[in-house]
Amino acid sequence: MKKIACFVLGILLLVQAAGATDYLANRAFRTPTNVEKNKYSLVHHLTKGLEDDYDKLKVIAYWIASHIAYDDYKYSNENGVNNKEMRLQYDILEKKSGICGDFAQLFADMANIANAGKVSIVHGYVLEDVRSVNKKYRKKDVKNLTGHAWNLVKLQDRKFFVDTTWMARSTLRQNKTLRASSLHHRRDLKKQGRNHEANQNINEFYFDFTPKTEVREYKQLHLQNKYIK
C-alpha cells in the first residue's frame, strides 16, 4: 500500500508541475501586444501574481523564446552583409529578432526587473557529440566554432543555465541565393516586427539545464570560455 501511495503521489506531483508549466506557457504565448512595447510593462504583465522566482524566470524565458526570432542576417556576413550591418543595433522588442547576445541580454535585463534570482551572461561555445563534461578542453577543440552567449542563473541554493536562443525555434532567414543586403535585412526586420503571433514550438529543455544533463540528453555541451585552456 505504501508503494502505491508513493506512486500516486508522484503522478499527482507530475500532473501539478505540468499544469503549472502549461499555465506559464499560455501566459507567455498570449501576451497582448500593447504590453510588449518596453521591458518594464512586459515583465509586469508576465510576472503579475507570481510569487515564485523560478516561475517568474520561466515565464520570461518562454516569452522570449516564443516571440523573438534568431536573426540569421546579423549572425553571418557570408552572403554580403557588411561589418556595419553586423554591428547594427536595434530594439529587439520592436523588431522581434536578435542573435544570441541579444537573447541573453534581454533575459538578464528582464530577470533583473523582476528581481528574480541573480542572472548573468556567460560566453563560450556549444560542442556537439561529446561524452563527458570532465574532459580538459583546449583551444583546438573550438577553433572552428562560432562563439555563443547564454545565461547562468543563481537562485537560492541552485545554479543552472538558461539558453533562450536554443529554446527558440523561429529564425529570420536570409535568402541564400541572393546578396543579403542591408535593404533585405531591414525589410525582413519590418515584417518580423509586424508579426505578433507567438511561435509555440519551443525547446523547454534549455530552461534549467546543467552541463551534465545536456551531455546526458543531447550528447553536446555548452562550454564556457573559462574552462578552455
N, CA and C of each residue as an Amber inpcrd file, in Angstrom:
protein
   687
   0.8160000  -1.2050000   0.0000000   0.0000000   0.0000000   0.0000000
   0.8570000   1.2650000   0.0000000   1.9820000   1.2040000   0.7520000
   2.8480000   2.3740000   0.8290000   3.4370000   2.7030000  -0.5350000
   3.8210000   1.6500000  -1.3000000   4.3810000   1.8610000  -2.6370000
   3.3500000   2.4750000  -3.5640000   2.1160000   1.9880000  -3.4400000
   1.0340000   2.5150000  -4.2900000   0.7910000   3.9870000  -3.9590000
   0.7810000   4.3080000  -2.6580000   0.5520000   5.7020000  -2.2490000
   1.6510000   6.6120000  -2.7700000   2.9050000   6.1350000  -2.7140000
   4.0260000   6.9250000  -3.2290000   3.9200000   7.1210000  -4.7270000
   3.4990000   6.0760000  -5.4380000   3.3430000   6.1580000  -6.8920000
   2.2690000   7.1780000  -7.2650000   1.1290000   7.1080000  -6.5630000
   0.0270000   8.0360000  -6.8300000   0.4610000   9.4720000  -6.5380000
   1.1800000   9.6500000  -5.4230000   1.6590000  10.9840000  -5.0760000
   2.6060000  11.5150000  -6.1520000   3.4810000  10.6370000  -6.6660000
   4.4000000  11.0350000  -7.7210000   3.6730000  11.4770000  -8.9700000
   2.6410000  10.7320000  -9.3420000   1.8350000  11.0920000 -10.5230000
   1.1610000  12.4470000 -10.3230000   0.6120000  12.6520000  -9.1330000
  -0.0680000  13.9210000  -8.8510000   0.8880000  15.0960000  -8.9190000
   2.1140000  14.8960000  -8.4110000   3.1140000  15.9630000  -8.4650000
   3.5120000  16.2770000  -9.8980000   3.6340000  15.2300000 -10.7270000
   3.9700000  15.4440000 -12.1360000   2.8630000  16.1960000 -12.8490000
   1.6200000  15.8190000 -12.5790000   0.4710000  16.4930000 -13.1950000
   0.4100000  17.9490000 -12.7550000   0.6710000  18.1730000 -11.4520000
   0.6600000  19.5380000 -10.9270000   1.7480000  20.3870000 -11.5800000
   2.9500000  19.8060000 -11.7310000   4.0590000  20.5280000 -12.3650000
   3.7490000  20.8310000 -13.8230000   3.1760000  19.8490000 -14.5320000
   2.8100000  20.0560000 -15.9370000   1.7620000  21.1450000 -16.0660000
   0.8100000  21.1600000 -15.1270000  -0.2200000  22.1880000 -15.1540000
   0.3490000  23.5710000 -14.9450000   1.3120000  23.6750000 -14.0230000
   1.9610000  24.9660000 -13.7790000   2.7200000  25.4280000 -15.0040000
   3.4270000  24.4940000 -15.6600000   4.1700000  24.8330000 -16.8710000
   3.2340000  25.2930000 -17.9700000   2.1200000  24.5870000 -18.1620000
   1.1470000  24.9720000 -19.1780000   0.5950000  26.3660000 -18.9020000
   0.3400000  26.6620000 -17.6370000  -0.1950000  27.9630000 -17.2590000
   0.7960000  29.0710000 -17.6090000   2.0660000  28.8660000 -17.2880000
   3.0920000  29.8680000 -17.5760000   3.2990000  30.0130000 -19.0750000
   3.3070000  28.8950000 -19.7930000   3.4740000  28.9420000 -21.2460000
   2.3270000  29.7000000 -21.8940000   1.1120000  29.4210000 -21.4730000
  -0.0480000  30.1030000 -22.0570000  -0.0150000  31.5940000 -21.7620000
   0.4440000  31.9490000 -20.5750000   0.5610000  33.3730000 -20.2470000
   1.5590000  34.0470000 -21.1880000   2.6860000  33.3690000 -21.4430000
   3.6980000  33.9320000 -22.3380000   3.1860000  33.9930000 -23.7740000
   2.5520000  32.9200000 -24.2390000   2.0960000  32.8510000 -25.6270000
   1.0080000  33.8810000 -25.9220000   0.1790000  34.1770000 -24.9440000
  -0.9980000  35.0220000 -25.1670000  -0.8170000  36.4480000 -24.6480000
   0.3990000  36.8850000 -24.5600000   0.6760000  38.2490000 -24.0940000
   0.1160000  39.2730000 -25.0770000  -0.6860000  40.2220000 -24.6060000
  -1.2060000  41.2510000 -25.5190000  -0.0970000  42.1560000 -26.0250000
  -0.2110000  42.5790000 -27.2590000   0.8590000  43.3600000 -27.8900000
   1.0660000  44.7150000 -27.2270000   0.0410000  45.2660000 -26.5900000
   0.1890000  46.6060000 -26.0140000   1.1180000  46.6380000 -24.8050000
   1.4550000  45.4790000 -24.2170000   2.3830000  45.4810000 -23.0790000
   3.7980000  45.1120000 -23.5080000   4.0010000  44.8710000 -24.7970000
   5.3030000  44.4340000 -25.2920000   6.1940000  45.5870000 -25.7520000
   5.7710000  46.8120000 -25.5310000   6.4950000  47.9570000 -26.0580000
   7.7610000  48.2730000 -25.2760000   7.7980000  47.8980000 -24.0090000
   9.0220000  48.0820000 -23.2320000   9.1570000  46.9550000 -22.2170000
  10.3690000  46.7820000 -21.6930000  10.6620000  45.6510000 -20.8090000
   9.8700000  45.7180000 -19.5100000   9.6330000  46.9180000 -19.0180000
   9.0000000  47.0610000 -17.7110000   7.5310000  46.6410000 -17.7480000
   6.7890000  47.1320000 -18.7230000   5.3800000  46.7380000 -18.8190000
   5.2500000  45.2640000 -19.1500000   6.1840000  44.7490000 -19.9460000
   6.1560000  43.3340000 -20.3180000   6.4220000  42.4450000 -19.0970000
   7.4520000  42.7750000 -18.3340000   7.7690000  41.9830000 -17.1370000
   6.6370000  42.0560000 -16.1240000   6.0660000  43.2470000 -15.9590000
   4.9470000  43.3980000 -15.0210000   3.7910000  42.4800000 -15.4060000
   3.4600000  42.4470000 -16.6980000   2.3680000  41.5880000 -17.1410000
   2.6980000  40.1140000 -16.9500000   3.8970000  39.7210000 -17.3460000
   4.2540000  38.3070000 -17.3080000   4.3260000  37.7650000 -15.8830000
   4.7940000  38.5730000 -14.9550000   5.0430000  38.0740000 -13.5930000
   3.9690000  38.4770000 -12.5900000   2.9540000  39.1760000 -13.0270000
   1.9030000  39.6390000 -12.1180000   1.2550000  38.4480000 -11.4000000
   1.2280000  38.5100000 -10.0890000   0.5960000  37.4590000  -9.2990000
   1.4870000  36.2650000  -9.0100000   2.6770000  36.2190000  -9.6060000
   3.5880000  35.0960000  -9.3700000   4.4740000  35.4130000  -8.1670000
   4.5810000  34.4740000  -7.2580000   5.4010000  34.6720000  -6.0680000
   6.7280000  33.9320000  -6.1510000   6.7740000  32.8670000  -6.9130000
   7.9760000  32.0380000  -7.0020000   8.9240000  32.5990000  -8.0650000
  10.1780000  32.8640000  -7.6860000  11.1450000  33.4270000  -8.6290000
  11.4060000  32.4920000  -9.8040000  11.3780000  31.2030000  -9.5560000
  11.5890000  30.2210000 -10.6230000  10.5030000  30.3690000 -11.6880000
   9.2510000  30.5290000 -11.2630000   8.1500000  30.7170000 -12.2050000
   8.3010000  32.0240000 -12.9780000   8.7800000  33.0530000 -12.3110000
   8.9940000  34.3420000 -12.9850000  10.0310000  34.1960000 -14.0950000
  11.1220000  33.5140000 -13.7870000  12.1690000  33.3130000 -14.7890000
  11.6640000  32.4600000 -15.9380000  10.8670000  31.4530000 -15.6190000
  10.3800000  30.5540000 -16.6610000   9.4290000  31.2720000 -17.6180000
   8.5170000  32.0660000 -17.0960000   7.5660000  32.7400000 -17.9840000
   8.2810000  33.7850000 -18.8390000   9.3130000  34.4200000 -18.2890000
  10.1160000  35.3610000 -19.0770000  10.8350000  34.6310000 -20.2080000
  11.4460000  33.4970000 -19.8750000  12.1480000  32.7100000 -20.8910000
  11.1930000  32.2200000 -21.9690000  10.0050000  31.7870000 -21.5620000
   9.0110000  31.3190000 -22.5300000   8.6060000  32.4460000 -23.4780000
   8.4550000  33.6580000 -22.9320000   8.0540000  34.7690000 -23.8090000
   9.1480000  35.0530000 -24.8240000  10.3890000  35.1420000 -24.3760000
  11.4890000  35.4400000 -25.2950000  11.5860000  34.3680000 -26.3750000
  11.5350000  33.1000000 -25.9650000  11.6830000  32.0040000 -26.9220000
  10.5400000  31.9330000 -27.9200000   9.3710000  32.3810000 -27.5340000
   8.2090000  32.2830000 -28.4150000   7.9730000  33.5390000 -29.2460000
   8.6170000  34.6540000 -28.8770000   8.3440000  35.9120000 -29.5770000
   9.5480000  36.5000000 -30.3190000  10.7640000  36.0510000 -30.0060000
  11.9520000  36.6000000 -30.6470000  12.5320000  35.5720000 -31.6220000
  12.7630000  35.9810000 -32.8500000  13.3440000  35.0970000 -33.8630000
  14.8560000  35.2900000 -33.9080000  15.5650000  34.2290000 -34.2010000
  17.0160000  34.3490000 -34.3670000  17.3080000  35.0570000 -35.6900000
  18.1790000  36.0590000 -35.6480000  18.4470000  36.9010000 -36.8170000
  19.6370000  36.3540000 -37.6030000  19.3390000  35.5990000 -38.6440000
  20.3730000  34.9710000 -39.4530000  21.2130000  36.0060000 -40.2070000
  20.6140000  37.1370000 -40.5540000  21.3590000  38.2110000 -41.2170000
  22.4700000  38.7240000 -40.3010000  22.0890000  39.0300000 -39.0810000
  23.0120000  39.6500000 -38.1440000  24.1180000  38.6860000 -37.7220000
  23.7980000  37.3890000 -37.7660000  24.7760000  36.3850000 -37.3630000
  25.9150000  36.2440000 -38.3630000  25.5790000  36.2190000 -39.6580000
  26.5840000  35.8730000 -40.6580000  26.6790000  36.9220000 -41.7470000
  27.9090000  37.2260000 -42.1570000  28.0930000  38.1550000 -43.2680000
  28.6050000  37.4310000 -44.5140000  28.4160000  36.1010000 -44.5550000
  28.9400000  35.3210000 -45.6700000  28.2970000  35.7050000 -47.0000000
  27.0520000  36.1710000 -46.9640000  26.3600000  36.4970000 -48.2070000
  26.3090000  37.9920000 -48.4650000  27.2890000  38.7080000 -47.9200000
  27.4060000  40.1030000 -48.3050000  26.9280000  41.1200000 -47.3040000
  26.4640000  40.7020000 -46.1120000  26.1230000  41.6850000 -45.0910000
  27.4270000  42.2280000 -44.5390000  27.6490000  43.5350000 -44.6680000
  28.9490000  44.0890000 -44.3010000  29.0960000  44.2610000 -42.7920000
  30.2910000  44.6570000 -42.3620000  30.5680000  44.7730000 -40.9380000
  29.6740000  45.7880000 -40.2480000  29.3050000  46.8390000 -40.9580000
  28.4060000  47.8270000 -40.3790000  27.0700000  47.1880000 -40.0510000
  26.5970000  46.3360000 -40.9520000  25.3320000  45.6450000 -40.7220000
  25.4430000  44.6900000 -39.5390000  26.5920000  44.0430000 -39.4000000
  26.7980000  43.1220000 -38.2950000  26.7040000  43.8480000 -36.9530000
  27.0930000  45.1100000 -36.9230000  27.0680000  45.8740000 -35.6820000
  25.7490000  46.6090000 -35.4880000  24.7960000  46.3690000 -36.3790000
  23.5160000  47.0620000 -36.3070000  22.8490000  46.8290000 -34.9530000
  22.4990000  47.9110000 -34.2840000  21.7930000  47.8150000 -33.0140000
  20.3340000  48.2200000 -33.2330000  19.4400000  47.4330000 -32.6920000
  18.0340000  47.7800000 -32.8090000  17.2880000  47.2330000 -31.6010000
  16.1100000  47.7520000 -31.3870000  15.2820000  47.3300000 -30.2630000
  14.6850000  45.9660000 -30.5920000  15.1630000  44.9240000 -29.9250000
  14.6870000  43.5820000 -30.2860000  13.2400000  43.3650000 -29.8560000
  12.7410000  44.1670000 -28.9200000  11.3240000  44.0690000 -28.5880000
  10.4670000  44.5740000 -29.7390000  10.9730000  45.6080000 -30.4250000
  10.2370000  46.1580000 -31.5670000  10.3720000  45.2730000 -32.7940000
  11.5940000  44.8090000 -33.0740000  11.8480000  44.0380000 -34.2830000
  11.5680000  42.5460000 -34.1080000  11.4740000  42.1020000 -32.8500000
  11.2310000  40.6880000 -32.5480000  12.3060000  39.7960000 -33.1630000
  13.5540000  40.2560000 -33.1120000  14.6410000  39.4960000 -33.7310000
  15.9610000  39.8700000 -33.0640000  16.9040000  38.9070000 -33.0120000
  18.2110000  39.1780000 -32.4500000  19.1110000  37.9570000 -32.5440000
  20.3600000  38.1010000 -32.0970000  21.2850000  36.9770000 -32.0500000
  21.4960000  36.5860000 -30.5830000  22.3560000  35.5950000 -30.3480000
  22.4600000  35.0040000 -29.0180000  22.7530000  36.0420000 -27.9350000
  23.6300000  36.9950000 -28.2280000  23.9430000  38.0220000 -27.2480000
  22.7310000  38.8680000 -26.9000000  21.8710000  39.1300000 -27.9040000
  20.6490000  39.8930000 -27.6640000  19.6770000  39.1010000 -26.7920000
  19.5320000  37.8090000 -27.1010000  18.6540000  36.9400000 -26.3070000
  19.1150000  36.9310000 -24.8500000  20.4160000  36.6990000 -24.6410000
  20.9510000  36.5880000 -23.2910000  20.8230000  37.9000000 -22.5300000
  21.0800000  39.0230000 -23.2070000  20.9710000  40.3260000 -22.5560000
  19.5340000  40.6260000 -22.1790000  18.5900000  40.3140000 -23.0550000
  17.1800000  40.5710000 -22.7830000  16.7130000  39.7460000 -21.5870000
  17.1060000  38.4710000 -21.5370000  16.6990000  37.6330000 -20.4080000
  17.2730000  38.1730000 -19.1000000  18.5440000  38.5710000 -19.1080000
  19.1670000  39.1190000 -17.9020000  18.4800000  40.4140000 -17.4690000
  18.1750000  41.2860000 -18.4210000  17.5180000  42.5600000 -18.1050000
  16.1340000  42.3230000 -17.5030000  15.3600000  41.4280000 -18.1180000
  14.0000000  41.1800000 -17.6470000  14.0050000  40.4800000 -16.2910000
  14.9570000  39.5840000 -16.0860000  15.0740000  38.9160000 -14.7810000
  15.4230000  39.9280000 -13.6960000  16.2800000  40.8910000 -14.0420000
  16.6640000  41.9300000 -13.0900000  15.4680000  42.8120000 -12.7380000
  14.6660000  43.1590000 -13.7390000  13.4600000  43.9610000 -13.4970000
  12.5000000  43.1980000 -12.5860000  12.3950000  41.8870000 -12.7910000
  11.5090000  41.0490000 -11.9740000  12.0960000  40.7580000 -10.6010000
  13.3750000  41.1290000 -10.4090000  14.0770000  40.8530000  -9.1430000
  14.0120000  39.3640000  -8.8100000  14.2680000  38.5550000  -9.8370000
  14.1680000  37.0990000  -9.6990000  15.5540000  36.4710000  -9.7970000
  16.1270000  36.0960000  -8.6690000  17.4310000  35.4580000  -8.6550000
  18.5360000  36.3840000  -9.1310000  19.6910000  35.8090000  -9.3690000
  20.8360000  36.5400000  -9.9070000  21.1760000  35.9260000 -11.2630000
  21.0150000  36.6970000 -12.3150000  21.2030000  36.1950000 -13.6740000
  22.3660000  36.9350000 -14.3270000  23.3230000  36.1770000 -14.8460000
  24.4670000  36.7530000 -15.5430000  24.5680000  36.1770000 -16.9480000
  25.3550000  36.8360000 -17.7810000  25.5850000  36.3710000 -19.1490000
  26.9240000  35.6530000 -19.1950000  26.9520000  34.4730000 -19.7830000
  28.2000000  33.7290000 -19.9390000  28.4760000  33.5380000 -21.4270000
  29.7550000  33.4050000 -21.7590000  30.1720000  33.2560000 -23.1500000
  30.9810000  31.9790000 -23.3220000  30.8850000  31.4070000 -24.4980000
  31.6400000  30.2000000 -24.7910000  31.2590000  29.6250000 -26.1330000
  31.1370000  28.2950000 -26.1830000  30.8420000  27.5840000 -27.4210000
  29.9200000  26.4080000 -27.1000000  29.2500000  25.9080000 -28.1410000
  28.4610000  24.6850000 -27.9950000  29.1890000  23.5760000 -28.7450000
  29.6610000  22.5790000 -28.0060000  30.3650000  21.4430000 -28.5910000
  29.3820000  20.3040000 -28.8110000  29.3520000  19.7830000 -30.0140000
  28.4450000  18.6970000 -30.3480000  29.1550000  17.3450000 -30.2730000
  28.3580000  16.3150000 -29.9890000  28.8430000  14.9360000 -29.9490000
  29.9680000  14.7620000 -28.9300000  29.7090000  15.1440000 -27.6940000
  30.6670000  14.9260000 -26.6140000  30.1020000  13.9040000 -25.6400000
  30.9910000  13.2320000 -24.9080000  30.5690000  12.1810000 -23.9890000
  30.8330000  12.5260000 -22.5340000  31.6090000  13.5430000 -22.2650000
  31.9960000  13.8180000 -20.8850000  32.0940000  15.3190000 -20.6450000
  31.7750000  15.7090000 -19.4080000  31.9390000  17.1090000 -19.0320000
  33.2470000  17.2990000 -18.2680000  33.9780000  16.2400000 -18.0520000
  35.1940000  16.3030000 -17.2510000  36.4690000  16.4490000 -18.0830000
  36.3300000  16.3620000 -19.4040000  37.4880000  16.4770000 -20.2780000
  38.0890000  17.8810000 -20.1990000  39.3940000  17.9810000 -20.3380000
  40.0590000  19.2790000 -20.3910000  40.0630000  19.7760000 -21.8370000
  39.2180000  20.7390000 -22.1080000  39.0890000  21.2450000 -23.4720000
  40.1390000  22.3070000 -23.7500000  40.6430000  22.2810000 -24.9740000
  41.6730000  23.2240000 -25.3790000  41.1780000  24.0530000 -26.5690000
  41.9400000  25.0700000 -26.9250000  41.5270000  25.9740000 -27.9940000
  41.3070000  25.2440000 -29.3050000  42.0510000  24.1630000 -29.5390000
  41.8790000  23.4100000 -30.7820000  40.4940000  22.7760000 -30.8650000
  39.8470000  22.5540000 -29.7220000  38.5130000  21.9550000 -29.7180000
  37.4430000  22.9220000 -30.1860000  37.7230000  24.2130000 -30.1690000
  36.7020000  25.2070000 -30.5090000  37.1150000  26.1140000 -31.6590000
  38.2800000  25.8370000 -32.2720000  38.8270000  26.7740000 -33.2600000
  37.9230000  26.9580000 -34.4680000  37.1110000  25.9730000 -34.8130000
  36.2390000  26.0840000 -35.9820000  34.7980000  26.4280000 -35.6140000
  34.5750000  26.7310000 -34.3540000  33.2180000  27.0100000 -33.8980000
  32.9780000  28.5060000 -33.7510000  31.7030000  28.8940000 -33.7670000
  31.3130000  30.2830000 -33.5520000  30.9540000  30.4670000 -32.0910000
  31.3780000  31.5620000 -31.5180000  31.0910000  31.8390000 -30.1140000
  29.6000000  31.9430000 -29.8360000  29.2520000  31.7300000 -28.5800000
  27.8470000  31.7260000 -28.1860000  27.7030000  32.4260000 -26.8430000
  26.4930000  32.8970000 -26.5500000  26.1930000  33.5300000 -25.2640000
  24.8970000  32.9690000 -24.7150000  24.8770000  32.7420000 -23.4040000
  23.6650000  32.2620000 -22.7360000  23.6940000  32.7720000 -21.3030000
  22.8270000  32.2570000 -20.4270000  22.7050000  32.8090000 -19.0820000
  22.9650000  31.7800000 -17.9940000  23.5790000  32.2570000 -16.9170000
  23.7460000  31.4780000 -15.6960000  22.8170000  32.0640000 -14.6410000
  22.0130000  31.2000000 -14.0320000  21.0650000  31.6280000 -13.0020000
  21.5120000  31.0960000 -11.6460000  21.5760000  31.9920000 -10.6610000
  21.7990000  31.5940000  -9.2730000  20.5200000  31.9150000  -8.5170000
  19.8410000  30.8690000  -8.0860000  18.5380000  31.0160000  -7.4460000
  18.5470000  30.2430000  -6.1380000  18.5920000  30.9860000  -5.0470000
  18.6990000  30.3810000  -3.7120000  19.9420000  29.4890000  -3.6550000
  19.7840000  28.1880000  -3.4640000  20.9530000  27.3170000  -3.3650000
  21.2330000  26.5570000  -4.6520000  20.6420000  26.9990000  -5.7600000
  20.7970000  26.3060000  -7.0380000  21.4970000  27.1750000  -8.0720000
  22.2080000  26.4980000  -8.9810000  22.7830000  27.1480000 -10.1540000
  22.3760000  26.3330000 -11.3790000  21.9180000  27.0190000 -12.4120000
  21.5770000  26.3240000 -13.6530000  21.6660000  27.3050000 -14.8160000
  21.6730000  26.7480000 -16.0150000  21.7660000  27.5550000 -17.2320000
  20.4060000  27.7320000 -17.8880000  20.2590000  28.8500000 -18.5730000
  19.0990000  29.1200000 -19.4300000  19.6340000  29.6160000 -20.7650000
  19.1840000  29.0110000 -21.8520000  19.5960000  29.4580000 -23.1860000
  18.3380000  29.7110000 -24.0070000  17.8650000  30.9610000 -23.9910000
  16.6380000  31.2940000 -24.7060000  16.8330000  31.2330000 -26.2230000
  18.0580000  31.3630000 -26.6870000  18.3270000  31.2070000 -28.1240000
  18.0100000  29.7880000 -28.5670000  18.4580000  28.8120000 -27.7800000
  18.2230000  27.4150000 -28.1350000  16.8050000  26.9730000 -27.7980000
  16.1400000  27.6980000 -26.9220000  14.7220000  27.4200000 -26.6700000
  13.8880000  27.8240000 -27.8780000  14.2950000  28.9130000 -28.5380000
  13.5240000  29.4510000 -29.6630000  13.6740000  28.5670000 -30.8970000
  12.6160000  28.4650000 -31.6770000  12.6400000  27.6550000 -32.9050000
  12.3460000  28.4870000 -34.1430000  12.2830000  29.7990000 -33.9800000
  11.9550000  30.6800000 -35.0990000  13.2020000  31.4270000 -35.5420000
  13.3950000  31.5440000 -36.8720000  14.5850000  32.2000000 -37.4130000
  14.2140000  33.1740000 -38.5190000  14.8010000  34.3530000 -38.4630000
  14.6840000  35.3240000 -39.5480000  15.7910000  34.9840000 -40.5410000
  15.4500000  34.2980000 -41.6180000  16.4500000  33.7230000 -42.5220000
  16.7190000  34.6270000 -43.7210000  17.9910000  34.7780000 -44.0250000
  18.3590000  35.4780000 -45.2490000  18.2550000  34.5140000 -46.4230000
  17.9720000  35.0690000 -47.5820000  17.8700000  34.2580000 -48.7940000
  19.2710000  33.9180000 -49.2770000  19.6110000  32.6380000 -49.2180000
  20.9730000  32.2080000 -49.5470000  21.3100000  32.3920000 -51.0310000
  20.2880000  32.5650000 -51.8790000  20.5480000  32.6970000 -53.3160000
  20.7620000  34.1500000 -53.7250000  20.5120000  35.0760000 -52.8010000
  20.6560000  36.4950000 -53.1140000  21.6870000  37.1320000 -52.1880000
  22.2330000  38.2420000 -52.6230000  23.1350000  39.0010000 -51.7690000
  22.3230000  39.5720000 -50.6100000  22.7170000  39.2400000 -49.3880000
  21.9270000  39.6280000 -48.2120000  22.2390000  41.0740000 -47.8400000
  21.6320000  41.9900000 -48.5300000  21.9390000  43.4010000 -48.3520000
  21.2440000  43.9630000 -47.1120000  21.6920000  45.1620000 -46.7050000
  21.0540000  45.8500000 -45.5940000  19.5850000  46.1120000 -45.8930000
  19.2890000  46.3690000 -47.1650000  17.9050000  46.6270000 -47.5470000
  17.0390000  45.4000000 -47.2840000  17.5310000  44.2160000 -47.6860000
  16.7710000  42.9870000 -47.4250000  16.5650000  42.7890000 -45.9300000
  17.6320000  43.0500000 -45.1780000  17.5670000  42.8480000 -43.7290000
  16.5070000  43.7530000 -43.1060000  16.5500000  45.0240000 -43.4390000
  15.6050000  45.9640000 -42.8400000  14.1740000  45.6560000 -43.2630000
  13.9990000  45.2100000 -44.4990000  12.6620000  44.8360000 -44.9560000
  12.1280000  43.6570000 -44.1500000  12.9750000  42.6420000 -43.9590000
  12.5360000  41.4560000 -43.2250000  12.3730000  41.7340000 -41.7370000
  13.1960000  42.6420000 -41.1870000  13.0030000  43.0500000 -39.8040000
  11.6450000  43.7210000 -39.6180000  11.2800000  44.5460000 -40.5850000
   9.9970000  45.2350000 -40.5020000   8.8450000  44.2330000 -40.5390000
   8.9480000  43.2430000 -41.4000000   7.9160000  42.2060000 -41.4790000
   7.8520000  41.4120000 -40.1720000   9.0360000  41.0890000 -39.6140000
   9.0850000  40.3370000 -38.3740000   8.4570000  41.1190000 -37.2300000
   8.7190000  42.4390000 -37.2030000   8.1670000  43.2810000 -36.1570000
   6.6600000  43.3670000 -36.1990000   6.0880000  43.2280000 -37.3870000
   4.6350000  43.2930000 -37.5200000   3.9630000  41.9680000 -37.1670000
   4.7400000  40.9000000 -37.1540000   4.1840000  39.5740000 -36.8870000
   4.1990000  39.3110000 -35.3860000   3.0390000  39.4070000 -34.7520000
   2.9630000  39.2730000 -33.2980000   2.5130000  37.8800000 -32.8610000
   2.3920000  36.9730000 -33.7990000   1.9420000  35.6390000 -33.4390000
   3.0700000  34.8670000 -32.7540000   2.7880000  34.3230000 -31.5910000
   3.8040000  33.5960000 -30.8310000   4.0890000  32.2500000 -31.4790000
   5.3800000  31.8970000 -31.5240000   5.7780000  30.5840000 -32.0040000
   5.8240000  29.6390000 -30.8050000   4.8480000  28.7680000 -30.6890000
   4.7140000  27.9200000 -29.5070000   5.6000000  26.6810000 -29.5600000
   6.3080000  26.4870000 -30.6580000   7.1980000  25.3360000 -30.7940000
   8.5640000  25.6760000 -30.1990000   8.6760000  25.5710000 -28.8740000
   9.9290000  25.9070000 -28.2000000  10.5260000  24.6740000 -27.5310000
  11.8280000  24.7050000 -27.3360000  12.5370000  23.5930000 -26.7010000
  12.6830000  23.8860000 -25.2080000  11.8230000  23.2810000 -24.4020000
  11.7790000  23.5740000 -22.9730000  13.0230000  23.0810000 -22.2210000
  13.7620000  22.1470000 -22.8040000  14.9340000  21.6100000 -22.1060000
  15.9190000  22.7050000 -21.7290000  16.0460000  23.7140000 -22.6040000
  17.0790000  24.7190000 -22.3860000  16.6790000  25.8130000 -21.4060000
  15.5700000  25.6090000 -20.7010000  15.3270000  26.3510000 -19.4800000
  15.6380000  25.4040000 -18.3320000  16.6440000  25.7580000 -17.5520000
  17.0770000  24.9600000 -16.4010000  17.7970000  23.6820000 -16.8430000
  19.0290000  23.8510000 -17.3100000  19.8580000  22.6940000 -17.6330000
  21.2490000  22.9030000 -17.0580000  21.9900000  21.8290000 -16.9580000
  23.3640000  21.8590000 -16.4820000  24.2210000  21.1320000 -17.5070000
  25.5480000  21.2800000 -17.4500000  26.3960000  20.5410000 -18.3890000
  26.1340000  19.0360000 -18.3640000  25.9390000  18.4710000 -17.1820000
  25.7300000  17.0230000 -17.0790000  24.4260000  16.5880000 -17.7310000
  23.3520000  17.3490000 -17.5030000  22.0750000  16.9600000 -18.1050000
  22.1070000  17.1310000 -19.6180000  22.8150000  18.1370000 -20.1080000
  22.8910000  18.3400000 -21.5590000  23.6880000  17.2240000 -22.2260000
  24.7960000  16.8330000 -21.6180000  25.5830000  15.7300000 -22.1760000
  24.7650000  14.4450000 -22.1730000  24.0360000  14.2200000 -21.0900000
  23.2340000  13.0030000 -20.9900000  22.0940000  12.9760000 -22.0080000
  21.4220000  14.1150000 -22.1840000  20.2370000  14.1360000 -23.0460000
  20.5650000  14.3470000 -24.5200000  21.5810000  15.1720000 -24.8100000
  21.8270000  15.5660000 -26.1940000  23.2300000  15.2450000 -26.6960000
  24.0950000  14.7360000 -25.8350000  25.4810000  14.4390000 -26.2190000
  26.1850000  15.6750000 -26.7750000  25.9010000  16.8220000 -26.1730000
  26.5690000  18.0640000 -26.5360000  26.7770000  18.8920000 -25.2780000
  27.5600000  19.9620000 -25.4020000  27.9680000  20.6920000 -24.2070000
  28.0870000  22.1800000 -24.4640000  27.4010000  22.9840000 -23.6420000
  27.6390000  24.4180000 -23.5890000  28.9080000  24.6260000 -22.7590000
  30.0030000  24.9670000 -23.4260000  31.3080000  25.0750000 -22.7800000
  31.6690000  26.5400000 -22.5670000  31.8230000  26.9580000 -21.3190000
  32.1840000  28.3380000 -21.0220000  33.6450000  28.6110000 -21.3480000
  33.9230000  29.8440000 -21.7370000  35.2870000  30.2310000 -22.0720000
  36.2800000  29.9450000 -20.9440000  35.8280000  30.1190000 -19.7170000
  36.7590000  29.9760000 -18.5860000  37.2680000  28.5480000 -18.4140000
  36.6190000  27.5840000 -19.0590000  37.0680000  26.1930000 -18.9480000
  37.9110000  25.7480000 -20.1330000  38.2230000  26.6740000 -21.0290000
  39.0560000  26.3410000 -22.1980000  40.4940000  26.7410000 -21.9070000
  41.4120000  25.7980000 -22.0140000  42.8310000  26.0360000 -21.7170000
  43.5900000  26.4630000 -22.9750000
